[in-house]
C-alpha cells in the first residue's frame, strides 16, 4: 500500500510518500520512503493563483505516486485566525484534487500524529523529526537546498503518512488478537422434561 502524507499550507506544503512493506508497520518498521519534498508558492502571487498552483501540483503528485490513501493533518484552532483560514483554503483544493482522482482521504489531529510517532501527544517539531529519521532511516535527511524551517513541513508530511500506516497496522493486530482471545461457544444441552407418573396424576385429582 502507498500512502501520500500532506502537511498543508499556502506558502509551503510538505509532502511525504511511503510504502507499507509488511504488517510490522505498527512499530514503524515495514515502512519504505518513496519520496518527500515541498510545494512552494510565491507570496507575491494572488491568493487564488497560489491555490491553483497547489491544486495542480497535488494532482501531479497523485498521478506520479498513485497512492491508495491521501492523508493530511486536521485544521486546528489557534490565536492566528488568518493562518487557520489560509491552511483551510489549501486543504480545500487538496481535497478537491483527491476527489477528482478518486483517492481515499484520511485525516488526523496534530496530537494523534505526535502520539503515534513519538509516544507523546505534546512532542515538539524537533522531537517529531528525530523520530521520523530514526524510524525511516538515512533516506530522510535535511536537504541543504531546503530551508531548515521548510524541512519541518516535509518531515511532518512523512509523520502524517506514517501515522496512517501505524493506525492501519494497529487495527489489524487488534482484530487478530480479538480472534485469538475469543472463546469457543459451548453447546447448550437441553434438559429432558420428565413426564409425571400415572400415580402422581391421580393424586393431583384427589
JOLINNOR-V342226 format. One record per backbone hydrogen bond with DSSP energy under -0.5 kcal/mol. CO is the residue of the C=O (numbers start at 1). NH is the residue of the N-H. If there is no record, write none. Layout:
co->CO nh->NH
co->CO nh->NH
This chain:
co->1 nh->20
co->2 nh->68
co->2 nh->69
co->3 nh->5
co->3 nh->18
co->4 nh->71
co->5 nh->16
co->6 nh->8
co->6 nh->73
co->7 nh->14
co->11 nh->41
co->13 nh->39
co->14 nh->7
co->15 nh->37
co->16 nh->5
co->17 nh->34
co->17 nh->35
co->18 nh->3
co->19 nh->21
co->19 nh->32
co->22 nh->25
co->23 nh->26
co->24 nh->27
co->24 nh->29
co->25 nh->28
co->30 nh->21
co->30 nh->22
co->32 nh->19
co->35 nh->17
co->37 nh->15
co->38 nh->40
co->39 nh->13
co->42 nh->45
co->46 nh->50
co->47 nh->51
co->48 nh->52
co->49 nh->53
co->50 nh->54
co->51 nh->55
co->52 nh->56
co->53 nh->57
co->54 nh->58
co->55 nh->59
co->56 nh->60
co->57 nh->61
co->58 nh->62
co->59 nh->63
co->60 nh->64
co->61 nh->65
co->62 nh->66
co->68 nh->104
co->69 nh->4
co->69 nh->71
co->70 nh->106
co->71 nh->6
co->72 nh->108
co->79 nh->81
co->80 nh->84
co->81 nh->85
co->82 nh->86
co->83 nh->87
co->84 nh->88
co->85 nh->89
co->86 nh->90
co->87 nh->91
co->88 nh->92
co->89 nh->93
co->90 nh->94
co->91 nh->95
co->92 nh->96
co->93 nh->97
co->94 nh->98
co->95 nh->99
co->96 nh->100
co->97 nh->101
co->98 nh->103
co->99 nh->102
co->104 nh->70
co->106 nh->72
co->108 nh->74
co->109 nh->113
co->110 nh->114
co->111 nh->115
co->112 nh->116
co->113 nh->117
co->114 nh->118
co->114 nh->119
co->114 nh->120
co->115 nh->119
co->120 nh->123
co->124 nh->128
co->125 nh->129
co->126 nh->130
co->127 nh->131
co->128 nh->132
co->129 nh->133
co->130 nh->134
co->131 nh->135
co->132 nh->136
co->133 nh->137
co->137 nh->140
co->139 nh->141
co->142 nh->144
co->143 nh->146
co->147 nh->151
co->148 nh->152
co->149 nh->153
co->150 nh->153
co->150 nh->154
co->151 nh->155
co->152 nh->156
co->153 nh->157
co->154 nh->158
co->155 nh->159
co->156 nh->160
co->157 nh->161
co->158 nh->162
co->159 nh->163
co->160 nh->164
co->161 nh->165
co->162 nh->166
co->163 nh->167
co->164 nh->168
co->165 nh->169
co->166 nh->170
co->167 nh->171
co->168 nh->172
co->169 nh->173
co->170 nh->174
co->171 nh->175
co->172 nh->176
co->173 nh->177
co->174 nh->178
co->175 nh->179
co->176 nh->180
co->177 nh->181
co->178 nh->182
co->187 nh->189
co->189 nh->191
co->192 nh->194
co->197 nh->201
co->198 nh->202
co->199 nh->203
co->200 nh->204
co->201 nh->205
co->202 nh->205
co->202 nh->206
co->203 nh->206
